[in-house]
Amino acid sequence: MSESTTESVPSIEVTGVSILLDVVTKRFPGQEKPAVAGLTMEIPAGKIVMLVGPSGCGKTTTLKMINRLIEPSEGKIVVGGNDVTGMNGDELRRGIGYVIQAGGLFPHMTVATNIGIVPKMLGWDKARIAARVDELLELVSLDPALYRDRYPNELSGGQQQRVGVARALAADPPVLLMDEPFGAVDPITRLRLQDELLSIQEELQKTIVCVTHDFDEAVKLGDWIAIFNEGAQLVQYDTPERILAEPANEFVEDFIGSGAGLKQLTLTRVAEVGLGEAVVGKPGERAADVLSRAETAGHGHAVIVDERDRPIQWLSLRQLERLETITNVPDPKLPVVGYRATLNDALDTMLVSSAGAALVTGRRDMFKGVINVKTIMDAITKAQGAAAVQSANAPVGLNTGVFQAAAAATTGEPAQP
């Protein structure tokens, strides 16, 4: 593979729609204070908006009012320009994807049946549902032939979550709501699922609203982050860069926590830095031929990819010398990061790699190139200089929690008063 820089990404149609919460309040019986108090918030079409804040601050209540799993006490909710406050709740929810921890799968149904529930309710025929199931399993990097007929208890936690995302996307909804979607999986799986979500979003451009307790996750995934205090009081609603560089007040500073400088690593994607070249081989090749190409290129390793150009092995020269033919046995500990992963994720992966580098994959897990520690350090130095300029020229804004939908509609971004 030749030297790679940043990938030119073609223009992709935004399939999401804007959402407006217009002075929305939620009061629960027996509680003195409202769970959500007069919240007005515009969520731009095709963006990922992360809702964060301490436990009990109303972020999950806010999320569930969008699809009216929780009915608002006052105010209205506008999705794609339509006031959905008075429409049939079941009909509304069929047009909005919803993902919870562990995917929320029905244990007595196969993967294919779980994914096809909403399309079946909408009257799709069996052939169309089957085609959509296979398409979505491919999208979330699960082989349809291996997984469509399995049951949830035959899947790992990460696989269940992928199926949950596929089910939420089954009827191609413009909006996807996610409630702590990756909170129940281990840290390594969580990073991979986050990368998968970013890859899917790059293709589909849905409007995604996600609740999380993990501020680092919010910085990694969010185009915009809404930080709530008690009663869903919107303390700051801004880009990750602005929140880290200019927290609105002491509450936001405390919520971000220490190490804000290190969190800047999560603001740069692997896609934004240059990737190194690699010698590529395939199963069935003579190892001596791959070794010769690697030695000629002056490389210490060769990347082995499968028939779909997905990396399965990363062999050193010594390993190649010991082989006669390249096998197709995947290495489960392969140091791989997604093209949309952050430099922080890439650095974590490299630190446990014997090669001191990591393999980078793009859409559908196709191999893109190699990233090493020097590339990351150079990118950090460049980013620090850019951040200083941005901070000096950053506009002053008030974060009152009230955003004008008209301004957002013309700019595609939340507007501040």
VEXLUM-13415 format. One line per 3 residues: their letters; for each residue z negated, y negated, x of C-alpha. Coordinates in pm, whole numbers, plus 50000, padded with zeros to 5 digits. Example, Ala and Ser with C-alpha at 12.3 -4.5 7.8 and 13.67 -1.06 7.14 Angstrom:
BEGIN
AS	49220/50450/51230; 49286/50106/51367
***
This chain:
BEGIN
MSE	50000/50000/50000; 50089/49658/50137; 49852/49365/50176
STT	49746/49248/49830; 49622/48909/49724; 49528/48802/49375
ESV	49718/48971/49095; 49947/48762/48877; 49827/48835/48526
PSI	50088/48790/48252; 50008/48572/47956; 49836/48783/47691
EVT	49820/48697/47324; 49471/48614/47198; 49394/48857/46914
GVS	49045/48723/46845; 48953/48445/46602; 48699/48164/46618
ILL	48358/48194/46453; 48145/47909/46321; 47780/47933/46225
DVV	47731/47617/46018; 47364/47509/45994; 47258/47872/45947
TKR	46893/47953/45875; 46722/48288/45825; 46373/48321/45675
FPG	46208/48661/45644; 45946/48715/45370; 45590/48678/45493
QEK	45682/48486/45808; 45571/48126/45841; 45853/48019/46075
PAV	46222/48098/46027; 46374/48355/46262; 46677/48126/46294
AGL	46644/47756/46215; 46950/47543/46133; 47179/47693/46396
TME	47526/47545/46430; 47740/47718/46688; 48116/47754/46743
IPA	48240/48067/46919; 48592/48023/47060; 48868/48272/46984
GKI	48936/48533/47252; 48621/48459/47454; 48308/48656/47540
VML	47992/48472/47432; 47660/48614/47552; 47341/48551/47352
VGP	47031/48564/47573; 46668/48468/47543; 46316/48615/47530
SGC	46225/48895/47289; 46190/48777/46931; 46388/48456/46981
GKT	46638/48539/46703; 46946/48635/46905; 46991/48976/46737
TTL	46929/48818/46395; 47199/48564/46478; 47440/48841/46578
KMI	47378/49045/46263; 47429/48745/46037; 47789/48721/46161
NRL	47878/49052/45989; 47601/49001/45732; 47400/49308/45818
IEP	47137/49037/45779; 47210/48784/45506; 47155/48417/45597
SEG	46904/48224/45386; 47100/47900/45420; 47424/47775/45573
KIV	47763/47936/45596; 47956/48155/45835; 48325/48096/45897
VGG	48538/48364/46065; 48896/48281/46149; 48881/47973/45928
NDV	48755/48168/45625; 48407/48126/45478; 48280/48484/45464
TGM	47936/48400/45328; 48026/48499/44973; 48269/48784/45032
NGD	48186/49153/44990; 47970/49260/45285; 48124/49607/45323
ELR	48474/49461/45324; 48369/49205/45586; 48218/49470/45815
RGI	48533/49685/45805; 48712/49396/45973; 48450/49338/46245
GYV	48379/49584/46527; 48012/49662/46591; 47860/49837/46893
IQA	47493/49928/46946; 47299/50119/47212; 47422/50476/47274
GGL	47727/50398/47062; 47552/50480/46732; 47771/50788/46689
FPH	47734/51033/46403; 47610/51354/46571; 47773/51593/46322
MTV	48120/51445/46373; 48362/51496/46661; 48468/51210/46882
ATN	48799/51182/46698; 48629/51175/46357; 48379/50913/46473
IGI	48656/50686/46599; 48869/50736/46288; 48601/50649/46030
VPK	48706/50291/45955; 49083/50356/45963; 49025/50641/45717
MLG	48831/50403/45488; 49124/50162/45510; 49364/50430/45392
WDK	49548/50510/45714; 49736/50843/45713; 49627/51129/45941
ARI	49911/51089/46190; 49842/50719/46237; 49468/50782/46281
AAR	49530/51060/46535; 49764/50836/46737; 49512/50552/46729
VDE	49229/50783/46843; 49428/50898/47145; 49533/50540/47226
LLE	49174/50418/47222; 49039/50710/47426; 49298/50623/47690
LVS	49190/50259/47668; 48825/50346/47743; 48930/50587/48021
LDP	48853/50915/47844; 49119/51187/47846; 49205/51254/47477
ALY	49277/51621/47542; 48929/51669/47690; 48719/51449/47461
RDR	48872/51414/47113; 48721/51741/46983; 48380/51714/47150
YPN	48058/51621/46974; 47828/51335/47083; 47563/51572/47225
ELS	47830/51707/47463; 47880/51362/47617; 47687/51163/47875
GGQ	47527/50834/47776; 47810/50638/47933; 48072/50848/47757
QQR	47896/50800/47422; 47900/50425/47480; 48273/50431/47558
VGV	48337/50620/47236; 48125/50363/47051; 48346/50084/47185
ARA	48658/50281/47088; 48524/50328/46735; 48452/49956/46703
LAA	48812/49879/46804; 48970/50146/46583; 49105/49917/46310
DPP	49201/49648/46565; 48942/49392/46446; 48962/49035/46579
VLL	48584/49022/46639; 48360/49262/46829; 47980/49234/46800
MDE	47769/49412/47063; 47390/49451/47041; 47242/49546/47380
PFG	47537/49785/47426; 47455/49895/47780; 47076/49882/47770
AVD	47020/50259/47739; 47223/50378/48041; 47144/50398/48411
PIT	47232/50101/48639; 47542/50260/48796; 47686/50359/48458
RLR	47601/50014/48323; 47808/49847/48596; 48104/50074/48521
LQD	48080/50007/48148; 48065/49633/48210; 48380/49658/48422
ELL	48544/49867/48151; 48465/49603/47889; 48615/49328/48106
SIQ	48926/49538/48162; 48962/49603/47788; 48909/49235/47712
EEL	49176/49141/47963; 49423/49349/47761; 49308/49269/47406
QKT	49157/48918/47417; 48917/48979/47126; 48635/48746/47029
IVC	48323/48923/47160; 47965/48822/47084; 47710/49019/47283
VTH	47328/49022/47281; 47155/49108/47608; 46815/49073/47776
DFD	46982/49089/48117; 47077/48744/48245; 47280/48894/48531
EAV	47483/49085/48272; 47535/48763/48078; 47662/48586/48389
KLG	47896/48872/48473; 48047/48920/48127; 48025/48583/47958
DWI	48284/48309/47937; 48001/48119/47767; 47627/48184/47760
AIF	47393/48071/47480; 47028/48061/47587; 46788/48071/47293
NEG	46421/47988/47259; 46198/48082/46963; 46364/48032/46623
AQL	46710/48067/46781; 46680/47713/46915; 46985/47672/47134
VQY	46847/47537/47462; 47171/47552/47658; 47523/47665/47570
DTP	47750/47647/47869; 47957/47830/48127; 47772/48060/48368
ERI	47861/47824/48653; 47708/47520/48486; 47395/47704/48377
LAE	47327/47829/48729; 47413/47495/48890; 47254/47268/48630
PAN	46993/47439/48409; 46917/47214/48112; 46538/47220/48150
EFV	46240/47408/48292; 46267/47680/48025; 46620/47765/48140
EDF	46512/47757/48505; 46230/48000/48432; 46461/48225/48231
IGS	46720/48237/48510; 46442/48328/48752; 46445/48326/49130
GAG	46753/48396/49332; 46989/48166/49146; 47185/48131/49469
LKQ	47242/48506/49490; 47349/48508/49126; 47641/48290/49233
LTL	47791/48613/49369; 47841/48725/49012; 48066/48426/48943
TRV	48354/48546/49161; 48562/48848/49063; 48725/49097/49295
AEV	49053/48986/49135; 49006/48643/49292; 49000/48759/49656
GLG	49257/48922/49878; 49262/49301/49897; 49333/49503/50208
EAV	49613/49753/50252; 49563/50129/50236; 49754/50442/50327
VGK	49804/50647/50011; 49851/51022/49974; 49878/51265/49684
PGE	49750/51616/49613; 49987/51883/49742; 50099/51681/50044
RAA	50057/51818/50395; 49744/51665/50540; 49921/51623/50875
DVL	50178/51393/50712; 49909/51173/50557; 49719/51171/50888
SRA	50032/51060/51073; 50086/50769/50833; 49723/50661/50867
ETA	49731/50672/51247; 50060/50480/51257; 49909/50209/51033
GHG	49594/50195/51245; 49371/50293/50953; 49062/50510/50966
HAV	49101/50646/50612; 49361/50744/50355; 49329/50708/49978
IVD	49431/51007/49768; 49553/50923/49416; 49640/51149/49122
ERD	49960/51155/48917; 49852/50834/48739; 49768/50652/49064
RPI	49393/50680/49009; 49192/50726/49332; 49023/51065/49360
QWL	48942/51093/49732; 48903/50870/50037; 48952/51085/50344
SLR	48871/50993/50703; 49100/51088/50991; 48856/51363/51090
QLE	48862/51508/50737; 49243/51500/50736; 49252/51684/51069
RLE	49054/51970/50915; 49283/52013/50614; 49619/52178/50575
TIT	49703/52054/50224; 49557/51767/50022; 49357/51903/49728
NVP	49320/51754/49380; 48940/51786/49368; 48788/51443/49281
DPK	48503/51304/49489; 48222/51216/49242; 48070/50970/49491
LPV	48387/50772/49552; 48299/50402/49612; 48511/50238/49342
VGY	48490/49893/49181; 48703/49751/48903; 48941/49462/48957
RAT	48726/49257/48719; 48401/49350/48895; 48200/49075/49063
LND	48153/49034/49435; 47790/49127/49378; 47896/49463/49230
ALD	48143/49518/49512; 47880/49446/49775; 47635/49688/49613
TML	47904/49958/49615; 47995/49894/49979; 47638/49919/50101
VSS	47623/50285/49998; 47974/50367/50124; 48014/50540/50460
AGA	48339/50345/50504; 48164/50009/50466; 48421/49914/50203
ALV	48521/49999/49847; 48832/50101/49658; 48951/49861/49389
TGR	49108/49976/49062; 49292/49776/48799; 49401/49850/48445
RDM	49369/50213/48338; 49186/50280/48670; 49502/50249/48881
FKG	49442/50195/49254; 49496/49835/49368; 49364/49811/49724
VIN	49056/49796/49945; 48782/49534/49971; 48542/49509/50266
VKT	48232/49314/50362; 48424/49055/50566; 48642/48971/50266
IMD	48329/48915/50056; 48158/48699/50319; 48468/48482/50352
AIT	48483/48446/49972; 48113/48353/49955; 48161/48076/50212
KAQ	48458/47940/50018; 48273/47962/49684; 47970/47777/49821
GAA	48189/47484/49922; 48361/47477/49583; 48027/47497/49398
AVQ	47896/47195/49584; 48198/46988/49475; 48168/47110/49114
SAN	47798/47028/49104; 47855/46676/49234; 48125/46606/48976
APV	47974/46796/48681; 47963/46589/48359; 47629/46520/48198
GLN	47585/46688/47857; 47319/46737/47590; 47244/47083/47462
TGV	47109/47034/47113; 47255/47348/46961; 47500/47151/46742
FQA	47868/47194/46823; 48165/47037/46654; 48412/47295/46526
AAA	48694/47040/46515; 48669/46969/46888; 48646/47339/46970
ATT	48954/47413/46761; 49164/47174/46968; 49028/47269/47312
GEP	48947/47637/47266; 48600/47568/47403; 48262/47486/47253
AQP	48233/47110/47224; 47909/46929/47302; 47798/46614/47123
***
